[in-house]
């Protein structure tokens, strides 16, 4: 699995047409990738809060950058890619990551990122932006 596949799946969720079933396929692909990450987190963290232990590491930062887009997807489409059933440990990791003081000031604001996403999606689909 390549981490860029997660970015591609998130992008596909944003721009895929609902009526053609492409969005559902993109959600399924993202879910499969996150299940693999759940397994990797379980092995790497050894029961601790972050991939490398008790403190945020480079890997946490790299993967944490995808969380902002996950929030946008959740707000735009009501889809939560991390959930208690399929990725419970990754969900806890995300909560710990986003709650960390070092992250709170640098994680993009969901509403601002959503404005960008809406404009991007509108341009990609050839429609006027809603905002």
Backbone as XML, in Angstrom:
<?xml version="1.0"?>
<chain id="A" units="angstrom">
  <residue number="1" name="UNK">
    <atom name="N" x="0.829" y="-1.174" z="0.000"/>
    <atom name="CA" x="0.000" y="0.000" z="0.000"/>
    <atom name="C" x="0.878" y="1.244" z="0.000"/>
  </residue>
  <residue number="2" name="UNK">
    <atom name="N" x="0.522" y="2.175" z="-0.818"/>
    <atom name="CA" x="1.212" y="3.445" z="-0.939"/>
    <atom name="C" x="0.348" y="4.507" z="-0.264"/>
  </residue>
  <residue number="3" name="UNK">
    <atom name="N" x="0.932" y="5.340" z="0.583"/>
    <atom name="CA" x="0.158" y="6.342" z="1.315"/>
    <atom name="C" x="-0.525" y="7.323" z="0.372"/>
  </residue>
  <residue number="4" name="UNK">
    <atom name="N" x="0.034" y="7.508" z="-0.810"/>
    <atom name="CA" x="-0.595" y="8.412" z="-1.768"/>
    <atom name="C" x="-1.917" y="7.847" z="-2.284"/>
  </residue>
  <residue number="5" name="UNK">
    <atom name="N" x="-2.126" y="6.550" z="-2.116"/>
    <atom name="CA" x="-3.416" y="5.952" z="-2.470"/>
    <atom name="C" x="-4.523" y="6.506" z="-1.575"/>
  </residue>
  <residue number="6" name="UNK">
    <atom name="N" x="-4.191" y="6.810" z="-0.331"/>
    <atom name="CA" x="-5.180" y="7.405" z="0.568"/>
    <atom name="C" x="-5.553" y="8.798" z="0.079"/>
  </residue>
  <residue number="7" name="UNK">
    <atom name="N" x="-4.550" y="9.582" z="-0.320"/>
    <atom name="CA" x="-4.836" y="10.912" z="-0.863"/>
    <atom name="C" x="-5.691" y="10.799" z="-2.119"/>
  </residue>
  <residue number="8" name="UNK">
    <atom name="N" x="-5.341" y="9.866" z="-3.005"/>
    <atom name="CA" x="-6.112" y="9.681" z="-4.237"/>
    <atom name="C" x="-7.548" y="9.269" z="-3.932"/>
  </residue>
  <residue number="9" name="UNK">
    <atom name="N" x="-7.727" y="8.411" z="-2.941"/>
    <atom name="CA" x="-9.079" y="7.976" z="-2.567"/>
    <atom name="C" x="-9.869" y="9.139" z="-1.978"/>
  </residue>
  <residue number="10" name="UNK">
    <atom name="N" x="-9.225" y="9.953" z="-1.146"/>
    <atom name="CA" x="-9.913" y="11.116" z="-0.586"/>
    <atom name="C" x="-10.294" y="12.100" z="-1.692"/>
  </residue>
  <residue number="11" name="UNK">
    <atom name="N" x="-9.401" y="12.323" z="-2.630"/>
    <atom name="CA" x="-9.691" y="13.202" z="-3.764"/>
    <atom name="C" x="-10.846" y="12.647" z="-4.588"/>
  </residue>
  <residue number="12" name="UNK">
    <atom name="N" x="-10.837" y="11.342" z="-4.816"/>
    <atom name="CA" x="-11.921" y="10.710" z="-5.574"/>
    <atom name="C" x="-13.262" y="10.870" z="-4.861"/>
  </residue>
  <residue number="13" name="UNK">
    <atom name="N" x="-13.262" y="10.781" z="-3.536"/>
    <atom name="CA" x="-14.505" y="10.980" z="-2.781"/>
    <atom name="C" x="-15.026" y="12.392" z="-3.013"/>
  </residue>
  <residue number="14" name="UNK">
    <atom name="N" x="-14.123" y="13.356" z="-3.043"/>
    <atom name="CA" x="-14.524" y="14.750" z="-3.227"/>
    <atom name="C" x="-15.114" y="15.013" z="-4.610"/>
  </residue>
  <residue number="15" name="UNK">
    <atom name="N" x="-14.539" y="14.412" z="-5.648"/>
    <atom name="CA" x="-14.952" y="14.779" z="-7.008"/>
    <atom name="C" x="-15.814" y="13.744" z="-7.723"/>
  </residue>
  <residue number="16" name="UNK">
    <atom name="N" x="-15.945" y="12.550" z="-7.175"/>
    <atom name="CA" x="-16.702" y="11.497" z="-7.865"/>
    <atom name="C" x="-18.197" y="11.809" z="-7.856"/>
  </residue>
  <residue number="17" name="UNK">
    <atom name="N" x="-18.851" y="11.568" z="-8.993"/>
    <atom name="CA" x="-20.303" y="11.774" z="-9.034"/>
    <atom name="C" x="-21.032" y="10.746" z="-8.174"/>
  </residue>
  <residue number="18" name="UNK">
    <atom name="N" x="-21.999" y="11.210" z="-7.426"/>
    <atom name="CA" x="-22.777" y="10.358" z="-6.522"/>
    <atom name="C" x="-23.584" y="9.328" z="-7.308"/>
  </residue>
  <residue number="19" name="UNK">
    <atom name="N" x="-24.212" y="9.785" z="-8.377"/>
    <atom name="CA" x="-25.168" y="8.941" z="-9.091"/>
    <atom name="C" x="-24.539" y="7.766" z="-9.841"/>
  </residue>
  <residue number="20" name="UNK">
    <atom name="N" x="-23.278" y="7.821" z="-10.141"/>
    <atom name="CA" x="-22.638" y="6.740" z="-10.892"/>
    <atom name="C" x="-21.995" y="5.694" z="-9.985"/>
  </residue>
  <residue number="21" name="UNK">
    <atom name="N" x="-22.136" y="5.839" z="-8.687"/>
    <atom name="CA" x="-21.567" y="4.868" z="-7.764"/>
    <atom name="C" x="-20.073" y="5.010" z="-7.555"/>
  </residue>
  <residue number="22" name="UNK">
    <atom name="N" x="-19.485" y="6.009" z="-8.187"/>
    <atom name="CA" x="-18.037" y="6.194" z="-8.067"/>
    <atom name="C" x="-17.638" y="6.662" z="-6.669"/>
  </residue>
  <residue number="23" name="UNK">
    <atom name="N" x="-18.493" y="7.459" z="-6.050"/>
    <atom name="CA" x="-18.188" y="7.944" z="-4.699"/>
    <atom name="C" x="-18.155" y="6.770" z="-3.718"/>
  </residue>
  <residue number="24" name="UNK">
    <atom name="N" x="-19.125" y="5.864" z="-3.839"/>
    <atom name="CA" x="-19.170" y="4.685" z="-2.965"/>
    <atom name="C" x="-17.923" y="3.820" z="-3.165"/>
  </residue>
  <residue number="25" name="UNK">
    <atom name="N" x="-17.486" y="3.692" z="-4.408"/>
    <atom name="CA" x="-16.280" y="2.911" z="-4.693"/>
    <atom name="C" x="-15.049" y="3.582" z="-4.082"/>
  </residue>
  <residue number="26" name="UNK">
    <atom name="N" x="-14.990" y="4.909" z="-4.148"/>
    <atom name="CA" x="-13.864" y="5.640" z="-3.561"/>
    <atom name="C" x="-13.869" y="5.516" z="-2.037"/>
  </residue>
  <residue number="27" name="UNK">
    <atom name="N" x="-15.056" y="5.551" z="-1.437"/>
    <atom name="CA" x="-15.171" y="5.372" z="0.016"/>
    <atom name="C" x="-14.684" y="3.980" z="0.403"/>
  </residue>
  <residue number="28" name="UNK">
    <atom name="N" x="-15.070" y="2.980" z="-0.367"/>
    <atom name="CA" x="-14.634" y="1.605" z="-0.085"/>
    <atom name="C" x="-13.116" y="1.480" z="-0.206"/>
  </residue>
  <residue number="29" name="UNK">
    <atom name="N" x="-12.536" y="2.116" z="-1.227"/>
    <atom name="CA" x="-11.086" y="2.069" z="-1.392"/>
    <atom name="C" x="-10.385" y="2.748" z="-0.211"/>
  </residue>
  <residue number="30" name="UNK">
    <atom name="N" x="-10.876" y="3.913" z="0.190"/>
    <atom name="CA" x="-10.285" y="4.611" z="1.336"/>
    <atom name="C" x="-10.402" y="3.767" z="2.600"/>
  </residue>
  <residue number="31" name="UNK">
    <atom name="N" x="-11.536" y="3.124" z="2.776"/>
    <atom name="CA" x="-11.752" y="2.277" z="3.955"/>
    <atom name="C" x="-10.758" y="1.124" z="3.977"/>
  </residue>
  <residue number="32" name="UNK">
    <atom name="N" x="-10.540" y="0.490" z="2.832"/>
    <atom name="CA" x="-9.579" y="-0.615" z="2.757"/>
    <atom name="C" x="-8.167" y="-0.147" z="3.110"/>
  </residue>
  <residue number="33" name="UNK">
    <atom name="N" x="-7.797" y="1.025" z="2.639"/>
    <atom name="CA" x="-6.478" y="1.579" z="2.944"/>
    <atom name="C" x="-6.359" y="1.856" z="4.441"/>
  </residue>
  <residue number="34" name="UNK">
    <atom name="N" x="-7.415" y="2.417" z="5.018"/>
    <atom name="CA" x="-7.391" y="2.735" z="6.445"/>
    <atom name="C" x="-7.364" y="1.482" z="7.313"/>
  </residue>
  <residue number="35" name="UNK">
    <atom name="N" x="-7.956" y="0.396" z="6.850"/>
    <atom name="CA" x="-7.890" y="-0.870" z="7.587"/>
    <atom name="C" x="-6.439" y="-1.375" z="7.610"/>
  </residue>
  <residue number="36" name="UNK">
    <atom name="N" x="-5.733" y="-1.218" z="6.500"/>
    <atom name="CA" x="-4.315" y="-1.586" z="6.457"/>
    <atom name="C" x="-3.518" y="-0.692" z="7.413"/>
  </residue>
  <residue number="37" name="UNK">
    <atom name="N" x="-3.830" y="0.608" z="7.421"/>
    <atom name="CA" x="-3.160" y="1.523" z="8.347"/>
    <atom name="C" x="-3.478" y="1.193" z="9.802"/>
  </residue>
  <residue number="38" name="UNK">
    <atom name="N" x="-4.696" y="0.739" z="10.047"/>
    <atom name="CA" x="-5.087" y="0.311" z="11.400"/>
    <atom name="C" x="-4.158" y="-0.811" z="11.875"/>
  </residue>
  <residue number="39" name="UNK">
    <atom name="N" x="-3.914" y="-1.774" z="10.998"/>
    <atom name="CA" x="-3.030" y="-2.887" z="11.332"/>
    <atom name="C" x="-1.600" y="-2.392" z="11.569"/>
  </residue>
  <residue number="40" name="UNK">
    <atom name="N" x="-1.136" y="-1.485" z="10.704"/>
    <atom name="CA" x="0.211" y="-0.932" z="10.865"/>
    <atom name="C" x="0.323" y="-0.152" z="12.173"/>
  </residue>
  <residue number="41" name="UNK">
    <atom name="N" x="-0.716" y="0.607" z="12.499"/>
    <atom name="CA" x="-0.699" y="1.364" z="13.753"/>
    <atom name="C" x="-0.620" y="0.421" z="14.947"/>
  </residue>
  <residue number="42" name="UNK">
    <atom name="N" x="-1.402" y="-0.645" z="14.913"/>
    <atom name="CA" x="-1.408" y="-1.616" z="16.012"/>
    <atom name="C" x="-0.010" y="-2.193" z="16.224"/>
  </residue>
  <residue number="43" name="UNK">
    <atom name="N" x="0.667" y="-2.527" z="15.121"/>
    <atom name="CA" x="2.011" y="-3.102" z="15.220"/>
    <atom name="C" x="3.056" y="-2.075" z="15.652"/>
  </residue>
  <residue number="44" name="UNK">
    <atom name="N" x="2.984" y="-0.881" z="15.091"/>
    <atom name="CA" x="4.002" y="0.140" z="15.377"/>
    <atom name="C" x="3.849" y="0.771" z="16.754"/>
  </residue>
  <residue number="45" name="UNK">
    <atom name="N" x="2.623" y="1.028" z="17.151"/>
    <atom name="CA" x="2.390" y="1.775" z="18.392"/>
    <atom name="C" x="2.576" y="0.931" z="19.647"/>
  </residue>
  <residue number="46" name="UNK">
    <atom name="N" x="2.393" y="-0.370" z="19.503"/>
    <atom name="CA" x="2.514" y="-1.285" z="20.643"/>
    <atom name="C" x="1.660" y="-0.827" z="21.829"/>
  </residue>
  <residue number="47" name="UNK">
    <atom name="N" x="0.433" y="-0.398" z="21.517"/>
    <atom name="CA" x="-0.504" y="0.000" z="22.559"/>
    <atom name="C" x="-0.376" y="1.435" z="23.037"/>
  </residue>
  <residue number="48" name="UNK">
    <atom name="N" x="0.498" y="2.185" z="22.438"/>
    <atom name="CA" x="0.683" y="3.582" z="22.847"/>
    <atom name="C" x="-0.164" y="4.514" z="21.978"/>
  </residue>
  <residue number="49" name="UNK">
    <atom name="N" x="-0.109" y="5.812" z="22.248"/>
    <atom name="CA" x="-0.991" y="6.777" z="21.591"/>
    <atom name="C" x="-0.628" y="7.074" z="20.143"/>
  </residue>
  <residue number="50" name="UNK">
    <atom name="N" x="0.659" y="7.000" z="19.803"/>
    <atom name="CA" x="1.100" y="7.403" z="18.474"/>
    <atom name="C" x="1.881" y="6.279" z="17.797"/>
  </residue>
  <residue number="51" name="UNK">
    <atom name="N" x="2.141" y="6.437" z="16.517"/>
    <atom name="CA" x="2.824" y="5.385" z="15.762"/>
    <atom name="C" x="4.168" y="5.029" z="16.388"/>
  </residue>
  <residue number="52" name="UNK">
    <atom name="N" x="4.894" y="6.037" z="16.862"/>
    <atom name="CA" x="6.214" y="5.783" z="17.424"/>
    <atom name="C" x="6.247" y="5.663" z="18.932"/>
  </residue>
  <residue number="53" name="UNK">
    <atom name="N" x="5.106" y="5.721" z="19.575"/>
    <atom name="CA" x="5.093" y="5.620" z="21.038"/>
    <atom name="C" x="4.184" y="6.644" z="21.684"/>
  </residue>
  <residue number="54" name="UNK">
    <atom name="N" x="4.723" y="7.324" z="22.698"/>
    <atom name="CA" x="3.920" y="8.263" z="23.481"/>
    <atom name="C" x="3.965" y="9.695" z="22.960"/>
  </residue>
  <residue number="55" name="UNK">
    <atom name="N" x="4.842" y="9.948" z="21.999"/>
    <atom name="CA" x="4.968" y="11.302" z="21.448"/>
    <atom name="C" x="4.795" y="11.267" z="19.946"/>
  </residue>
  <residue number="56" name="UNK">
    <atom name="N" x="4.335" y="12.377" z="19.398"/>
    <atom name="CA" x="4.153" y="12.492" z="17.951"/>
    <atom name="C" x="5.502" y="12.368" z="17.256"/>
  </residue>
  <residue number="57" name="UNK">
    <atom name="N" x="5.517" y="11.575" z="16.185"/>
    <atom name="CA" x="6.733" y="11.374" z="15.395"/>
    <atom name="C" x="6.487" y="11.863" z="13.963"/>
  </residue>
  <residue number="58" name="UNK">
    <atom name="N" x="7.508" y="11.733" z="13.123"/>
    <atom name="CA" x="7.372" y="12.150" z="11.727"/>
    <atom name="C" x="6.247" y="11.394" z="11.024"/>
  </residue>
  <residue number="59" name="UNK">
    <atom name="N" x="6.118" y="10.121" z="11.315"/>
    <atom name="CA" x="5.064" y="9.324" z="10.685"/>
    <atom name="C" x="3.683" y="9.832" z="11.086"/>
  </residue>
  <residue number="60" name="UNK">
    <atom name="N" x="3.517" y="10.185" z="12.341"/>
    <atom name="CA" x="2.241" y="10.744" z="12.792"/>
    <atom name="C" x="1.927" y="12.037" z="12.042"/>
  </residue>
  <residue number="61" name="UNK">
    <atom name="N" x="2.935" y="12.877" z="11.868"/>
    <atom name="CA" x="2.738" y="14.147" z="11.166"/>
    <atom name="C" x="2.361" y="13.896" z="9.710"/>
  </residue>
  <residue number="62" name="UNK">
    <atom name="N" x="3.074" y="12.971" z="9.066"/>
    <atom name="CA" x="2.776" y="12.668" z="7.662"/>
    <atom name="C" x="1.350" y="12.154" z="7.504"/>
  </residue>
  <residue number="63" name="UNK">
    <atom name="N" x="0.958" y="11.223" z="8.342"/>
    <atom name="CA" x="-0.389" y="10.662" z="8.236"/>
    <atom name="C" x="-1.442" y="11.618" z="8.784"/>
  </residue>
  <residue number="64" name="UNK">
    <atom name="N" x="-1.068" y="12.421" z="9.759"/>
    <atom name="CA" x="-2.002" y="13.384" z="10.329"/>
    <atom name="C" x="-2.439" y="14.440" z="9.336"/>
  </residue>
  <residue number="65" name="UNK">
    <atom name="N" x="-1.617" y="14.675" z="8.320"/>
    <atom name="CA" x="-1.993" y="15.666" z="7.308"/>
    <atom name="C" x="-3.235" y="15.245" z="6.532"/>
  </residue>
  <residue number="66" name="UNK">
    <atom name="N" x="-3.551" y="13.970" z="6.528"/>
    <atom name="CA" x="-4.749" y="13.487" z="5.838"/>
    <atom name="C" x="-6.015" y="13.697" z="6.667"/>
  </residue>
  <residue number="67" name="UNK">
    <atom name="N" x="-5.853" y="13.932" z="7.956"/>
    <atom name="CA" x="-7.019" y="14.073" z="8.834"/>
    <atom name="C" x="-7.853" y="15.302" z="8.501"/>
  </residue>
  <residue number="68" name="UNK">
    <atom name="N" x="-7.203" y="16.384" z="8.110"/>
    <atom name="CA" x="-7.948" y="17.598" z="7.768"/>
    <atom name="C" x="-8.886" y="17.340" z="6.592"/>
  </residue>
  <residue number="69" name="UNK">
    <atom name="N" x="-8.415" y="16.587" z="5.612"/>
    <atom name="CA" x="-9.268" y="16.265" z="4.461"/>
    <atom name="C" x="-10.388" y="15.321" z="4.865"/>
  </residue>
  <residue number="70" name="UNK">
    <atom name="N" x="-10.115" y="14.444" z="5.807"/>
    <atom name="CA" x="-11.169" y="13.568" z="6.324"/>
    <atom name="C" x="-12.285" y="14.365" z="6.974"/>
  </residue>
  <residue number="71" name="UNK">
    <atom name="N" x="-11.911" y="15.431" z="7.673"/>
    <atom name="CA" x="-12.920" y="16.301" z="8.294"/>
    <atom name="C" x="-13.755" y="17.019" z="7.235"/>
  </residue>
  <residue number="72" name="UNK">
    <atom name="N" x="-13.102" y="17.427" z="6.160"/>
    <atom name="CA" x="-13.822" y="18.084" z="5.060"/>
    <atom name="C" x="-14.820" y="17.111" z="4.444"/>
  </residue>
  <residue number="73" name="UNK">
    <atom name="N" x="-14.388" y="15.898" z="4.190"/>
    <atom name="CA" x="-15.273" y="14.876" z="3.617"/>
    <atom name="C" x="-16.448" y="14.622" z="4.549"/>
  </residue>
  <residue number="74" name="UNK">
    <atom name="N" x="-16.176" y="14.565" z="5.829"/>
    <atom name="CA" x="-17.254" y="14.337" z="6.793"/>
    <atom name="C" x="-18.255" y="15.491" z="6.779"/>
  </residue>
  <residue number="75" name="UNK">
    <atom name="N" x="-17.751" y="16.705" z="6.711"/>
    <atom name="CA" x="-18.641" y="17.868" z="6.736"/>
    <atom name="C" x="-19.413" y="18.022" z="5.421"/>
  </residue>
  <residue number="76" name="UNK">
    <atom name="N" x="-18.763" y="17.751" z="4.290"/>
    <atom name="CA" x="-19.418" y="17.924" z="2.992"/>
    <atom name="C" x="-20.417" y="16.815" z="2.685"/>
  </residue>
  <residue number="77" name="UNK">
    <atom name="N" x="-20.070" y="15.588" z="3.043"/>
    <atom name="CA" x="-20.865" y="14.434" z="2.608"/>
    <atom name="C" x="-21.422" y="13.591" z="3.750"/>
  </residue>
  <residue number="78" name="UNK">
    <atom name="N" x="-21.070" y="13.929" z="4.979"/>
    <atom name="CA" x="-21.548" y="13.144" z="6.117"/>
    <atom name="C" x="-20.898" y="11.774" z="6.215"/>
  </residue>
  <residue number="79" name="UNK">
    <atom name="N" x="-19.722" y="11.626" z="5.615"/>
    <atom name="CA" x="-19.004" y="10.346" z="5.612"/>
    <atom name="C" x="-17.844" y="10.395" z="6.594"/>
  </residue>
  <residue number="80" name="UNK">
    <atom name="N" x="-17.812" y="9.473" z="7.520"/>
    <atom name="CA" x="-16.692" y="9.375" z="8.446"/>
    <atom name="C" x="-15.848" y="8.172" z="8.039"/>
  </residue>
  <residue number="81" name="UNK">
    <atom name="N" x="-14.643" y="8.441" z="7.556"/>
    <atom name="CA" x="-13.784" y="7.356" z="7.082"/>
    <atom name="C" x="-13.173" y="6.555" z="8.230"/>
  </residue>
  <residue number="82" name="UNK">
    <atom name="N" x="-12.978" y="7.197" z="9.363"/>
    <atom name="CA" x="-12.493" y="6.497" z="10.556"/>
    <atom name="C" x="-13.692" y="6.216" z="11.440"/>
  </residue>
  <residue number="83" name="UNK">
    <atom name="N" x="-13.853" y="4.954" z="11.835"/>
    <atom name="CA" x="-14.985" y="4.652" z="12.718"/>
    <atom name="C" x="-14.626" y="3.595" z="13.747"/>
  </residue>
  <residue number="84" name="UNK">
    <atom name="N" x="-15.481" y="3.497" z="14.733"/>
    <atom name="CA" x="-15.253" y="2.623" z="15.887"/>
    <atom name="C" x="-15.221" y="1.145" z="15.508"/>
  </residue>
  <residue number="85" name="UNK">
    <atom name="N" x="-15.926" y="0.767" z="14.452"/>
    <atom name="CA" x="-15.999" y="-0.653" z="14.080"/>
    <atom name="C" x="-14.796" y="-1.125" z="13.267"/>
  </residue>
  <residue number="86" name="UNK">
    <atom name="N" x="-14.455" y="-0.386" z="12.201"/>
    <atom name="CA" x="-13.411" y="-0.853" z="11.289"/>
    <atom name="C" x="-12.015" y="-0.373" z="11.669"/>
  </residue>
  <residue number="87" name="UNK">
    <atom name="N" x="-11.933" y="0.815" z="12.235"/>
    <atom name="CA" x="-10.616" y="1.381" z="12.553"/>
    <atom name="C" x="-10.612" y="2.035" z="13.938"/>
  </residue>
  <residue number="88" name="UNK">
    <atom name="N" x="-10.928" y="1.276" z="14.983"/>
    <atom name="CA" x="-11.044" y="1.885" z="16.319"/>
    <atom name="C" x="-9.740" y="2.479" z="16.854"/>
  </residue>
  <residue number="89" name="UNK">
    <atom name="N" x="-8.634" y="1.811" z="16.619"/>
    <atom name="CA" x="-7.361" y="2.312" z="17.141"/>
    <atom name="C" x="-6.890" y="3.528" z="16.356"/>
  </residue>
  <residue number="90" name="UNK">
    <atom name="N" x="-7.128" y="3.509" z="15.055"/>
    <atom name="CA" x="-6.775" y="4.657" z="14.223"/>
    <atom name="C" x="-7.653" y="5.857" z="14.574"/>
  </residue>
  <residue number="91" name="UNK">
    <atom name="N" x="-8.896" y="5.614" z="14.896"/>
    <atom name="CA" x="-9.793" y="6.684" z="15.337"/>
    <atom name="C" x="-9.273" y="7.301" z="16.634"/>
  </residue>
  <residue number="92" name="UNK">
    <atom name="N" x="-8.861" y="6.469" z="17.575"/>
    <atom name="CA" x="-8.286" y="6.984" z="18.829"/>
    <atom name="C" x="-7.005" y="7.757" z="18.560"/>
  </residue>
  <residue number="93" name="UNK">
    <atom name="N" x="-6.174" y="7.223" z="17.659"/>
    <atom name="CA" x="-4.940" y="7.919" z="17.292"/>
    <atom name="C" x="-5.273" y="9.308" z="16.754"/>
  </residue>
  <residue number="94" name="UNK">
    <atom name="N" x="-6.256" y="9.392" z="15.856"/>
    <atom name="CA" x="-6.645" y="10.674" z="15.262"/>
    <atom name="C" x="-7.112" y="11.650" z="16.338"/>
  </residue>
  <residue number="95" name="UNK">
    <atom name="N" x="-7.862" y="11.153" z="17.291"/>
    <atom name="CA" x="-8.337" y="12.012" z="18.380"/>
    <atom name="C" x="-7.171" y="12.515" z="19.226"/>
  </residue>
  <residue number="96" name="UNK">
    <atom name="N" x="-6.225" y="11.624" z="19.538"/>
    <atom name="CA" x="-5.038" y="12.029" z="20.302"/>
    <atom name="C" x="-4.203" y="13.032" z="19.506"/>
  </residue>
  <residue number="97" name="UNK">
    <atom name="N" x="-4.035" y="12.757" z="18.217"/>
    <atom name="CA" x="-3.229" y="13.620" z="17.356"/>
    <atom name="C" x="-3.824" y="15.023" z="17.293"/>
  </residue>
  <residue number="98" name="UNK">
    <atom name="N" x="-5.108" y="15.106" z="17.008"/>
    <atom name="CA" x="-5.765" y="16.413" z="16.862"/>
    <atom name="C" x="-5.861" y="17.174" z="18.179"/>
  </residue>
  <residue number="99" name="UNK">
    <atom name="N" x="-5.845" y="16.471" z="19.290"/>
    <atom name="CA" x="-5.933" y="17.113" z="20.605"/>
    <atom name="C" x="-4.581" y="17.598" z="21.113"/>
  </residue>
  <residue number="100" name="UNK">
    <atom name="N" x="-3.501" y="17.158" z="20.489"/>
    <atom name="CA" x="-2.170" y="17.537" z="20.942"/>
    <atom name="C" x="-1.938" y="19.034" z="20.701"/>
  </residue>
  <residue number="101" name="UNK">
    <atom name="N" x="-1.389" y="19.713" z="21.697"/>
    <atom name="CA" x="-1.159" y="21.161" z="21.616"/>
    <atom name="C" x="-0.264" y="21.537" z="20.436"/>
  </residue>
  <residue number="102" name="UNK">
    <atom name="N" x="0.682" y="20.675" z="20.088"/>
    <atom name="CA" x="1.588" y="20.965" z="18.978"/>
    <atom name="C" x="0.872" y="20.955" z="17.632"/>
  </residue>
  <residue number="103" name="UNK">
    <atom name="N" x="-0.261" y="20.310" z="17.566"/>
    <atom name="CA" x="-0.989" y="20.153" z="16.308"/>
    <atom name="C" x="-2.123" y="21.168" z="16.169"/>
  </residue>
  <residue number="104" name="UNK">
    <atom name="N" x="-2.753" y="21.507" z="17.255"/>
    <atom name="CA" x="-3.967" y="22.321" z="17.213"/>
    <atom name="C" x="-3.804" y="23.635" z="16.455"/>
  </residue>
  <residue number="105" name="UNK">
    <atom name="N" x="-2.675" y="24.293" z="16.586"/>
    <atom name="CA" x="-2.483" y="25.580" z="15.922"/>
    <atom name="C" x="-2.086" y="25.467" z="14.454"/>
  </residue>
  <residue number="106" name="UNK">
    <atom name="N" x="-1.704" y="24.283" z="14.010"/>
    <atom name="CA" x="-1.247" y="24.147" z="12.626"/>
    <atom name="C" x="-2.182" y="23.327" z="11.743"/>
  </residue>
  <residue number="107" name="UNK">
    <atom name="N" x="-3.107" y="22.613" z="12.334"/>
    <atom name="CA" x="-4.076" y="21.856" z="11.539"/>
    <atom name="C" x="-5.013" y="22.853" z="10.863"/>
  </residue>
  <residue number="108" name="UNK">
    <atom name="N" x="-5.200" y="22.739" z="9.550"/>
    <atom name="CA" x="-6.055" y="23.708" z="8.852"/>
    <atom name="C" x="-7.478" y="23.712" z="9.401"/>
  </residue>
  <residue number="109" name="UNK">
    <atom name="N" x="-8.089" y="24.896" z="9.390"/>
    <atom name="CA" x="-9.479" y="25.017" z="9.809"/>
    <atom name="C" x="-10.363" y="24.303" z="8.795"/>
  </residue>
  <residue number="110" name="UNK">
    <atom name="N" x="-11.262" y="23.487" z="9.282"/>
    <atom name="CA" x="-12.117" y="22.682" z="8.409"/>
    <atom name="C" x="-12.926" y="23.550" z="7.459"/>
  </residue>
  <residue number="111" name="UNK">
    <atom name="N" x="-13.509" y="24.629" z="7.947"/>
    <atom name="CA" x="-14.347" y="25.479" z="7.093"/>
    <atom name="C" x="-13.555" y="26.121" z="5.959"/>
  </residue>
  <residue number="112" name="UNK">
    <atom name="N" x="-12.348" y="26.591" z="6.252"/>
    <atom name="CA" x="-11.518" y="27.202" z="5.206"/>
    <atom name="C" x="-11.082" y="26.161" z="4.182"/>
  </residue>
  <residue number="113" name="UNK">
    <atom name="N" x="-10.714" y="24.990" z="4.660"/>
    <atom name="CA" x="-10.313" y="23.919" z="3.753"/>
    <atom name="C" x="-11.505" y="23.455" z="2.925"/>
  </residue>
  <residue number="114" name="UNK">
    <atom name="N" x="-12.690" y="23.471" z="3.520"/>
    <atom name="CA" x="-13.896" y="23.082" z="2.802"/>
    <atom name="C" x="-14.216" y="24.088" z="1.695"/>
  </residue>
  <residue number="115" name="UNK">
    <atom name="N" x="-14.017" y="25.374" z="1.946"/>
    <atom name="CA" x="-14.216" y="26.384" z="0.902"/>
    <atom name="C" x="-13.306" y="26.093" z="-0.284"/>
  </residue>
  <residue number="116" name="UNK">
    <atom name="N" x="-12.049" y="25.779" z="0.013"/>
    <atom name="CA" x="-11.104" y="25.432" z="-1.046"/>
    <atom name="C" x="-11.571" y="24.185" z="-1.787"/>
  </residue>
  <residue number="117" name="UNK">
    <atom name="N" x="-11.992" y="23.178" z="-1.040"/>
    <atom name="CA" x="-12.445" y="21.919" z="-1.641"/>
    <atom name="C" x="-13.662" y="22.147" z="-2.532"/>
  </residue>
  <residue number="118" name="UNK">
    <atom name="N" x="-14.605" y="22.952" z="-2.073"/>
    <atom name="CA" x="-15.802" y="23.231" z="-2.878"/>
    <atom name="C" x="-15.434" y="23.925" z="-4.180"/>
  </residue>
  <residue number="119" name="UNK">
    <atom name="N" x="-14.516" y="24.893" z="-4.120"/>
    <atom name="CA" x="-14.073" y="25.582" z="-5.331"/>
    <atom name="C" x="-13.331" y="24.620" z="-6.254"/>
  </residue>
  <residue number="120" name="UNK">
    <atom name="N" x="-12.499" y="23.764" z="-5.677"/>
    <atom name="CA" x="-11.757" y="22.779" z="-6.467"/>
    <atom name="C" x="-12.703" y="21.809" z="-7.158"/>
  </residue>
  <residue number="121" name="UNK">
    <atom name="N" x="-13.656" y="21.286" z="-6.403"/>
    <atom name="CA" x="-14.627" y="20.335" z="-6.949"/>
    <atom name="C" x="-15.455" y="21.004" z="-8.036"/>
  </residue>
  <residue number="122" name="UNK">
    <atom name="N" x="-15.894" y="22.234" z="-7.799"/>
    <atom name="CA" x="-16.683" y="22.959" z="-8.793"/>
    <atom name="C" x="-15.886" y="23.145" z="-10.082"/>
  </residue>
  <residue number="123" name="UNK">
    <atom name="N" x="-14.618" y="23.507" z="-9.959"/>
    <atom name="CA" x="-13.774" y="23.686" z="-11.138"/>
    <atom name="C" x="-13.569" y="22.363" z="-11.866"/>
  </residue>
  <residue number="124" name="UNK">
    <atom name="N" x="-13.368" y="21.311" z="-11.101"/>
    <atom name="CA" x="-13.136" y="19.985" z="-11.686"/>
    <atom name="C" x="-14.373" y="19.480" z="-12.416"/>
  </residue>
  <residue number="125" name="UNK">
    <atom name="N" x="-15.550" y="19.770" z="-11.849"/>
    <atom name="CA" x="-16.799" y="19.289" z="-12.442"/>
    <atom name="C" x="-17.436" y="20.312" z="-13.377"/>
  </residue>
  <residue number="126" name="UNK">
    <atom name="N" x="-16.811" y="21.488" z="-13.511"/>
    <atom name="CA" x="-17.335" y="22.513" z="-14.399"/>
    <atom name="C" x="-18.618" y="23.153" z="-13.906"/>
  </residue>
  <residue number="127" name="UNK">
    <atom name="N" x="-18.757" y="23.285" z="-12.587"/>
    <atom name="CA" x="-19.943" y="23.898" z="-11.988"/>
    <atom name="C" x="-19.510" y="25.117" z="-11.180"/>
  </residue>
  <residue number="128" name="UNK">
    <atom name="N" x="-20.415" y="26.074" z="-10.981"/>
    <atom name="CA" x="-20.061" y="27.210" z="-10.123"/>
    <atom name="C" x="-19.943" y="26.779" z="-8.665"/>
  </residue>
  <residue number="129" name="UNK">
    <atom name="N" x="-19.008" y="27.394" z="-7.943"/>
    <atom name="CA" x="-18.823" y="27.083" z="-6.520"/>
    <atom name="C" x="-20.024" y="27.569" z="-5.734"/>
  </residue>
  <residue number="130" name="UNK">
    <atom name="N" x="-20.382" y="26.840" z="-4.675"/>
    <atom name="CA" x="-21.566" y="27.183" z="-3.887"/>
    <atom name="C" x="-21.321" y="28.320" z="-2.917"/>
  </residue>
  <residue number="131" name="UNK">
    <atom name="N" x="-20.061" y="28.560" z="-2.549"/>
    <atom name="CA" x="-19.768" y="29.519" z="-1.505"/>
    <atom name="C" x="-19.526" y="30.887" z="-1.991"/>
  </residue>
</chain>
